[in-house]
Structures are given as structure tokens and as C-alpha cells.
Amino acid sequence: MMLIRNIYLCLSSMAVHVIIIVAATKNKARGSQGQFPLTQNVTVVEGGTANLTCRVDQNDNTSLQWSNPAQQTLYFDDKKALRDNRIELVRASWHELSISVSDVSLSDEGQYTCSLFTMPVKTSKAFLTVLGVPEKPQITGFTSPVMEGERMQLTCKTSGSKPAADIRWFKNDKEVKDVKYIKEEDANRKTFTVSSTLDFLADRSDDGAVVSCRVDHESLNSTPQIAMQVLEIHYTPLVKIISSNSWPEEGQSIILTCESKGKPVPEPVLWTKDGGELPDPERMVVNGRVLSISFLNKTDNGTYRCEAKNPIGRNSTEYVLIVHDVFNTLLPTTVIPSLTTATVTTNVALTASTTTSATATSIRDPNALAGQTGPDHALIGGIVAVVVFVTLCSIILLGRYLARHKGTYLTNEAKGAEDAPDADTAIINAEGSQVNAEEKKEYFI
């Protein structure tokens, strides 16, 4: 009987307690109108720590709760509900419930729920995004060395990125755009493997160039991952001849330098002249890549060839040498004789004039300037000589004419001096008599 009474009293007490709780909950429901939990989405790098915060601006001591994507309760107010050492309480109050999840993995990604236990229960969602960090890239496909002209295919590959990473190629810090890009989903169906291929023909200008593959991803915090490869290209020699004298003259010296660039380094160069050996080893001395020729003369004119070779091949170039005459700075000038006017009366005077003209010679003017040119003086001298020659010929003809005319005049004057009143009449009579005499001689003949 006593036992039944105790059970009755206990049940009555519990009923009263339940009624009180229900009444209190109804009062809270009436006072919680307008309350709502606030959350924010969170992005975290795989392996990092995610902080989840739920806030309520107006709360009359109503409980807050965090649950994971599987609807497992993580924390109810300040009480931990899930046994996971990675989950820790950051702050718990009537207005805020904050927790942290360390060493986040890709499986932690999803939608987390913050619940405010009002009537009805109000919730807010926060999506946790986990970024997959791409692995350090690797460049494959390069085999050293590469011959010039061969096709090269370099592939850069990285795995584990979420979302898919971006790959960019650079050659000596200059970006290369024309590349192939491939994206594949990994077996976990969460991360991606991406690869990019750089395809080009090897050129000697690429020797020693640094080719880099750069992986950009939001999880790297503006610090991209880079893989580099230094190219080694083998090519035939490139040959060039450099002369020390741009205007070689007789008696001077000249140095010809054969510059050869190749990989591997070319062997010592070979010098030839006109397709054969150097004809004068005493004056033509070869020292490594340098050919020195002393005391140049006209026989040194010709085509000089420099040839270089390495295991890849050989190449050559030519230089045409032309030895010029010595440039003379003293140019000849002609002395122009001065001409005077004189009356010639005898043969002796004519002879003297001729001798004077014949002895006129051209001499070298020691004060002549180097800038004066020879052809102008030669032209002037030739003109003067022609003038002198014409003048002398005119004087000679004039002298002979005067001499003959004077003798005829004296003879005719003697013949007609007796009958003619003057000299002119005597000459005319003499000429008439001579004509008559000749006519008579013709008649008798």
C-alpha cells in the first residue's frame, strides 16, 4: 500500500514538471518572434581549419546547435555531442555559437546547419567548401641534348586540384600561348588531374633557354607552383670573318679573325686561299682563329675561306681580299710658261722661240695640297701645250711667207728698174715680161 502511494506521488510530480516546462516553452515561443540565426559560407584549403559561426541578435536564452552534413549534432550550446578531436568549441553564449574544424579534408565539404530552438525551430545553412591543393608540377618529355630542327614535346602535369588548376607555359619569362590543355577527374570524383603540352621545333636560339610550367590555383594564395627545365640544343657552327683593315694597301698588314659559334664548341678553324693552302706561310701566320698577313702585295689578292666544324656538322664563310695601291698625297702640277708678244724678223729668232717652248717641262710642286686632283692640272697643261704649238706653227708660216715675198719683190724691181718710173711699175713689167717669155717657150716647144 505504501509502495503504491509513493509511485502516485512521483507521477504527480513529473506531470507538474512537464506542465511547467510546456508553459515555459510557450512563453519563450511568444517572446522569440522575430529571432533568426545568421551564418556565412566558409571556404578552406584542404588541411586547414574552418571556423563556423552562428549568431542571433535577439535571444531570450534559447539554445543553439551546430550539425554536420550528415545531420549529426556537433555542439548543443557549449556541450560537445560528436566525438571528433578535430572539432573544438570557440565561443558559446545566448547570442553566438562558434566552433572550429581543424585538418579539414575533402570529405568534410558540405552544408552545415545552425538551429535555434524556438517554436517552431529556426535554422540557417552554411556551406563549407574545401579546396584541393594541386601537387607540385613535373615536366616530362625532354631528353638532353636535342638536335637543332628536331620537334620537342614537353608535358607539364599536376594532380589533386579542386577545382581544376590552370597551367601556363613560359620561355625565358615570355608566356607561350599555343599549348594543349587536358583536364581529367580523379578516382575520388572530387579532385582533378590537369596536363598541358608545349610543342615546338628546336632552334639554336633556344639553347640555354629556361622553359617553366606554372600552376595557378586559388588554394595557393597567389604563390604559384613552378617547374623549370633548361634546354640544351646542339647545332652546327655559325662562322663570321672580321677584318682589322677596311682598306688594305701594299706594304701594310691585315688581321682576319674567324668567329665561330656552335654546340659542341667547334674545333680549331681551317684557313684556305682560293681553294688551296696558304701560299706564303712566312707572311701568312695562323694563330688559332686568327690569320695575320704582313707586307701585303698584289699577289695576296684572292678569296680566303674559314671553315669550322663540330660533331653536328661544318660551316664556312669567305672574305675577298683586294690590296690597293699606296695612296700618294703629293700630286704633280704643271708650270704654265708665260707668253710674250714679239716681232720676228729673222730665222734666228724663230729658232730661239722654238727652243724656249720645247724646254718647257712640268715639275712637281712641293707645296701642292693633298686635296688637289691630278686630272685638272693635266687638262690645263694639255690645253696650254696645244695653244703654244699652234702659235709656233703660225709664226713659222708667217716668217716663210715674208721671206719669199721680199725676194720676189727685189728681183722684179731689178728687172724693171730701168724702164719703170717706180718700183711697183717695175715689178708689174717684170711679171708681164716673164709671162711673155714663158709663152714664147711654149710656142717653140
Disulfide bonds with the S-S distance in Angstrom:
Cys54-Cys114 1.81
Cys156-Cys213 1.63
Cys258-Cys306 1.70
